[in-house]
Amino acid sequence: MGKKNLLIVTSTFPRWKNDTDPPFVFELAKRLTDAFNITVLAPNYPGALAEEAIEGLRVYRFRYFLKKFEILAGSEGILPTLKKNRLFYLLVPFFILAEFIALLKLIRKTKPAIIHAHWILPQGFVSALAHKITGVPFVVTTHGGDIYGLQGKFASALKGYAVRNATTVTVVSKDIQNTIKYKFGASIHTDIIPMGVDSTLFHPDKKDPRIREKFDIKGPFLLYVGRLSEKKGVAYLLEALPLVLEHIPDCKLLIVGTGELNQELRKQADFLNVNDKIVFIGAVPNTELPSYFATADIFIGPSIKAEDGDTEGFGLTFVEAAMSGCIVVGTNVGGIPDIIQEGETGFLVQERDSKAISGVLVKLLQDQQKINNIKYTARERMIQQFDWQVIANRYAKILNDNARQ
């Protein structure tokens, strides 16, 4: 028998080569090409191709409005874009309708044995509607923002419709699994399968001394990589830095990423008088990130539970950092405890606690032997649990088991 056809529908996918958007859907998809013939449906974005072939994948991007306004998905993601400018909510009905029509067309064209929808809203909901019409089964994967964000009766009803009609629901962390069962009933079957990381790419050998030279880092190198949004809690890391500098005056913090709080965080750094110890370098192509992780001494992800309930669904950057030989410090929220085992693969502190962040950073930087002992253990654990080949095999089995024969 030949390979089955798999149709992936997602709102996050590389728009072009060396994109800065998270590549995890693409990374999973290309590793499934041994088991499936894969077509990907993603939204259009100004400058992206309407159709292209990438590493064995056939990619189609659907139009949903005037080209210059098709920025709902991409760059900052749908939820941050909506928060940034509420006028973009006017695009949502057009987006959902266009995605639904495009999905039906691709179902007729590619005749998939199964659909893999990333995010419950809108892809899971759209796939559920398509399933009712065509009978094609679908697996929906939730990454966190779609569960923790978009609260309210209407959004919850749409999410409930999607998960109850899915053949299988996969989640990237235990916290999301518990949230789904609490919100939609214990009978909802879920499998915990996170996104993966390429352990050959995120490797200690990627260390690049030119990064230290470029940013004039003479002492310990602290790193944050991620969106500059409320749930990432970067403000608490900035508050912690003056306390760290009292003990380790030559350390420096690099902040990689962009987001709606960019200017606010820069003003905070100025207010704290630590501008000479912080470098905001903006977005970095995904191909360059392994070198940053491998070169840094400590990666800090100070995530919080935001006012609207949104929080860290999993925290893939922690896995990338630990695989790269970088010590990780995170907060005890969302899916982060699935990755960090206290004192074994990294360190956990309570959210919104700058003193706790500074305390663990100072202890680590004053105990190099402790850092060296954890690095090896952390990398080995990450490979065993989160290497892409391990994750792709698990997804391939679920998709095959639920596909039409």
C-alpha positions in Angstrom: 0.0 0.0 0.0 1.1 3.6 -0.7 1.3 6.4 1.8 -1.9 7.9 3.0 -2.7 11.6 2.3 -2.5 13.9 5.3 -3.9 17.5 5.2 -2.5 19.8 7.8 -4.3 23.1 8.6 -2.6 25.7 10.7 -2.3 29.4 11.3 1.4 29.3 12.1 3.8 28.3 9.3 7.0 29.8 7.8 6.0 32.5 5.4 9.4 32.5 3.6 13.0 31.3 4.0 14.6 32.3 7.3 11.3 33.5 8.7 11.2 34.5 12.4 7.8 32.9 13.0 7.8 29.7 15.2 8.6 26.7 12.8 7.3 23.8 14.9 4.4 22.9 12.7 6.7 22.9 9.7 9.3 20.8 11.6 6.7 18.2 12.5 5.2 18.1 9.0 8.5 17.5 7.2 9.3 14.6 9.5 6.0 13.0 8.7 6.7 12.8 5.0 8.1 9.3 5.3 4.6 8.1 6.5 2.3 10.5 4.6 1.8 12.5 1.4 1.4 15.9 3.0 -0.5 19.1 2.0 -0.4 22.2 4.3 -3.1 24.9 4.4 -2.0 28.1 6.0 -3.2 31.8 5.8 -1.7 34.2 3.4 0.6 37.0 4.5 2.0 39.9 2.4 5.1 38.7 0.6 4.3 35.0 1.0 3.8 32.7 -2.0 0.2 31.5 -2.7 1.5 28.0 -3.4 4.9 26.3 -3.1 6.7 23.1 -2.4 9.0 22.9 0.7 11.0 19.8 1.7 8.4 17.4 0.4 5.4 19.4 1.5 2.9 21.0 -0.8 1.8 24.3 0.8 -1.3 26.4 -0.1 -2.0 29.8 1.5 -5.6 31.0 1.4 -6.6 34.6 0.8 -9.2 36.1 3.2 -9.1 39.9 2.6 -7.3 42.7 0.8 -3.7 41.7 0.6 -2.2 44.5 2.7 -4.6 43.6 5.6 -3.8 39.9 5.6 -1.6 40.1 8.7 -3.9 38.5 11.2 -1.7 35.4 11.3 2.1 35.8 11.1 4.7 37.9 12.9 3.0 38.2 16.3 0.3 35.5 16.0 -3.4 35.9 15.9 -4.2 36.6 19.6 -1.4 39.2 20.1 -2.5 40.9 16.8 -6.1 41.1 18.0 -5.0 42.5 21.4 -2.8 45.1 19.7 -5.6 46.5 17.5 -9.2 45.5 18.1 -10.1 46.5 14.6 -8.5 43.3 13.5 -11.5 41.5 15.0 -13.4 42.6 11.9 -11.1 40.2 9.9 -11.9 37.2 12.0 -15.2 36.2 10.2 -13.5 36.6 6.8 -10.6 34.5 8.0 -12.7 31.6 9.3 -15.0 31.6 6.2 -12.1 31.7 3.8 -10.2 28.9 5.7 -13.3 26.7 5.7 -13.9 27.2 1.9 -10.2 26.6 1.2 -10.2 23.4 3.4 -13.2 22.0 1.6 -11.5 22.6 -1.8 -8.3 20.9 -0.7 -10.3 18.0 0.7 -11.8 17.5 -2.7 -8.4 17.9 -4.4 -6.2 15.8 -2.2 -8.7 13.3 -0.7 -7.0 13.1 2.6 -7.3 10.1 4.9 -7.1 12.4 7.9 -6.7 16.1 8.8 -4.4 17.4 11.4 -5.6 20.8 12.8 -3.2 22.9 14.8 -5.1 25.0 17.4 -8.7 24.4 18.4 -9.7 27.9 17.2 -10.1 28.4 14.4 -8.5 25.4 12.7 -10.2 22.7 15.0 -13.6 24.3 14.6 -13.2 24.6 10.8 -12.1 21.0 10.6 -15.1 19.9 12.7 -17.4 21.6 10.2 -15.6 20.0 7.3 -15.8 16.6 9.0 -19.6 16.9 9.2 -19.8 17.6 5.5 -17.1 15.3 4.1 -16.7 12.6 6.8 -12.9 13.1 6.9 -11.6 12.4 10.4 -9.4 14.9 12.1 -6.9 15.2 15.0 -6.7 18.6 16.7 -3.6 19.7 18.6 -3.9 22.5 21.1 -0.8 24.5 21.9 -2.1 26.6 24.8 -3.1 30.0 23.6 -6.3 28.6 22.1 -7.3 27.1 25.5 -6.1 29.7 27.9 -7.0 32.7 25.8 -10.3 33.5 24.0 -12.6 33.2 27.0 -16.3 33.7 27.0 -19.4 31.6 26.3 -19.3 32.0 22.5 -15.6 31.0 22.2 -16.0 28.2 24.7 -19.0 26.8 22.6 -16.9 26.8 19.5 -14.0 25.1 21.3 -16.3 22.5 22.8 -17.8 21.7 19.4 -14.3 21.2 18.0 -13.0 18.9 20.7 -16.1 16.8 20.9 -16.1 16.1 17.2 -12.4 15.5 16.9 -11.3 11.9 16.4 -8.5 12.6 18.8 -7.3 15.6 20.7 -3.6 16.0 21.4 -2.2 18.5 23.9 1.4 19.7 24.5 1.3 19.6 28.3 -0.4 18.1 31.4 -1.8 21.5 32.4 -3.6 21.9 29.0 -4.9 18.3 29.4 -6.4 19.1 32.8 -7.8 22.4 31.6 -9.6 20.7 28.7 -11.1 18.0 30.9 -12.2 20.7 33.4 -13.8 22.9 30.7 -15.3 20.3 28.4 -15.7 17.1 30.4 -13.5 14.3 31.7 -14.8 12.1 28.8 -12.8 14.1 26.2 -9.9 11.8 25.3 -6.5 13.6 25.1 -3.0 12.4 24.4 0.0 14.5 25.7 2.4 14.9 22.8 4.5 18.1 22.9 6.2 19.7 19.9 9.8 18.5 19.4 13.3 19.9 19.0 16.1 18.8 16.6 18.9 17.6 19.0 21.5 17.8 16.1 20.7 21.5 15.5 20.3 22.6 19.2 23.6 21.3 20.4 26.4 22.6 22.6 28.8 22.5 19.6 26.8 25.5 18.2 28.5 27.8 20.6 29.7 31.0 18.8 32.1 33.4 20.5 31.3 36.0 17.9 28.0 36.6 19.7 29.9 37.6 22.9 32.2 39.8 20.9 29.3 41.5 18.9 27.4 42.4 22.1 30.5 43.1 24.3 29.6 40.3 26.8 32.7 39.9 29.1 31.0 38.2 32.0 28.1 35.7 32.4 25.7 35.7 29.5 21.9 35.7 30.4 19.4 35.1 27.6 15.7 35.5 27.0 14.1 34.3 23.7 10.4 34.8 23.0 7.6 37.2 22.4 7.5 40.4 24.3 3.9 39.9 25.6 2.2 40.0 29.0 2.2 36.2 29.6 6.0 36.0 29.0 6.6 38.0 32.2 9.8 39.7 30.9 9.1 42.7 33.2 9.9 40.5 36.2 13.2 39.5 34.7 14.1 43.2 34.2 13.2 43.9 37.8 15.5 41.0 38.9 18.5 42.3 36.9 19.6 45.1 39.3 19.6 42.6 42.2 21.8 40.2 40.2 24.2 43.0 39.2 24.8 43.8 42.9 26.5 40.4 43.1 27.6 39.8 39.5 28.3 43.2 38.0 29.8 42.0 34.8 26.8 39.9 33.6 24.7 40.9 30.6 21.2 40.1 29.4 20.2 39.6 25.7 16.5 39.8 24.9 15.6 38.2 21.6 12.1 38.8 20.2 9.5 41.4 19.5 6.0 42.0 20.6 3.4 44.5 21.8 5.4 45.3 25.0 8.6 46.2 23.2 8.6 49.9 23.9 7.2 49.5 27.4 10.0 47.1 28.4 12.7 49.4 26.9 11.3 52.2 29.0 11.4 50.0 32.1 15.1 49.1 31.4 15.8 52.9 31.2 13.9 53.5 34.4 15.9 50.8 36.2 19.2 52.3 34.8 20.3 49.0 33.4 20.5 49.9 29.7 24.2 49.1 29.6 23.5 45.6 30.8 20.5 44.8 28.5 20.5 44.5 24.7 17.1 44.3 22.9 18.1 42.7 19.6 14.7 42.1 18.2 13.7 39.1 16.1 16.4 36.6 15.0 16.0 34.1 12.2 15.2 30.6 13.5 18.4 29.3 11.9 20.5 31.5 14.2 18.8 30.7 17.5 20.9 27.5 18.2 24.1 29.6 18.4 22.5 32.0 20.9 21.3 29.2 23.2 24.6 27.3 23.0 26.6 30.5 23.8 24.5 31.7 26.7 25.1 30.6 30.3 21.6 30.8 31.5 18.2 31.0 29.7 15.4 32.6 31.8 11.7 32.3 30.9 9.8 34.2 33.6 6.3 33.4 32.2 3.1 34.3 34.2 -0.6 33.7 34.0 -1.8 36.9 32.3 -4.9 38.9 33.3 -7.0 37.2 30.6 -5.9 33.7 31.7 -3.4 33.1 29.0 -0.2 31.4 30.0 2.6 29.2 28.7 1.2 26.2 26.9 4.4 24.3 26.9 7.6 26.3 26.5 9.6 24.9 23.6 12.4 27.4 24.2 13.3 25.7 27.5 13.9 22.5 25.6 15.9 24.2 22.9 18.1 25.9 25.5 18.6 22.8 27.6 19.5 20.7 24.5 22.0 23.4 23.6 23.8 23.1 27.0 22.3 26.2 28.5 21.0 26.1 32.1 17.3 27.0 32.2 15.3 28.9 34.8 11.5 29.0 34.5 8.4 29.7 36.5 5.9 27.1 37.8 3.1 27.9 35.4 1.4 26.2 32.4 3.5 23.5 30.8 6.9 24.6 32.0 7.0 22.0 34.9 6.6 19.3 32.2 10.1 20.2 31.1 12.0 21.4 34.1 12.6 19.0 37.0 13.9 21.1 39.8 17.6 20.8 40.4 18.0 18.1 37.7 17.1 19.7 34.3 16.8 23.3 35.5 15.2 25.5 38.2 11.7 26.7 38.9 10.5 29.8 40.7 7.1 31.2 41.5 5.6 33.6 38.9 5.9 37.3 39.4 8.7 37.0 41.9 11.7 39.0 40.8 13.6 38.3 44.0 13.3 34.6 43.5 14.6 35.0 39.9 17.6 37.1 41.1 18.3 34.7 43.9 18.5 31.6 41.7 20.6 33.4 39.1 23.1 34.6 41.7 23.4 31.1 43.2 24.0 29.5 39.8 26.5 32.1 38.7 28.5 31.7 41.9 28.5 27.8 41.5 30.0 26.9 38.2 30.3 23.2 39.2 26.5 23.0 39.7 26.0 24.4 36.2 28.3 21.9 34.7 26.7 19.0 36.5 23.2 19.9 35.3 24.1 20.6 31.7 24.8 17.0 30.7 21.8 15.5 32.6 19.4 18.1 31.1 20.5 17.5 27.5 20.2 13.8 27.8 16.7 14.0 29.3 15.6 16.5 26.6 16.7 14.1 23.9 14.9 11.2 25.4 11.7 13.0 25.8 11.6 15.8 23.1 13.8 14.9 20.2 11.8 15.5 17.0 12.2 11.8 15.8 10.6 10.6 19.1 7.8 13.1 18.8 7.2 12.6 15.0 6.9 8.8 15.6 4.2 9.4 18.2 2.3 11.7 15.9 2.6 9.3 13.0 1.1 6.5 15.0 -1.9 8.6 16.2 -2.6 9.9 12.7 -2.3 6.5 11.1 -4.5 4.9 13.8 -7.3 7.4 13.2 -7.0 7.8 9.5 -9.6 6.4 7.0 -8.4 3.0 5.7 
